[in-house]
Amino acid sequence: MANGTRLLTFLAGVETFDALTHAYLSMTRTSVPHPAELLGIKVTPKFHAVAAIVNGAIAAGLGARALTTRA
């Protein structure tokens, strides 16, 4: 089960990095090509702010699950 805990911890870290990246792009209003634009979604600072909140919530959930998973 230790591998499951490690996997959850790793995924929480990935989501945290993604959330911080979206937060940075939202605050600096930096425009970079985003895969969502291929689906016709306009990527704006508001989009990045919402993505940062959603990814932060996912990271918190994964982190909480990793802490409660028995090793």
Long-range contacts (C-beta under 8 A, 24 or more apart in sequence): 1-69, 1-70, 1-71, 2-71, 4-69, 5-66, 5-69, 5-71, 8-62, 8-63, 8-65, 8-66, 8-69, 9-63, 9-66, 11-62, 12-59, 12-62, 12-63, 12-66, 13-59, 15-55, 15-56, 15-58, 15-59, 15-62, 16-55, 16-56, 16-59, 18-51, 18-55, 18-59, 19-51, 19-52, 19-53, 19-55, 19-56, 19-59, 20-52, 22-48, 22-49, 22-51, 22-52, 22-55, 23-48, 23-49, 23-52, 26-52
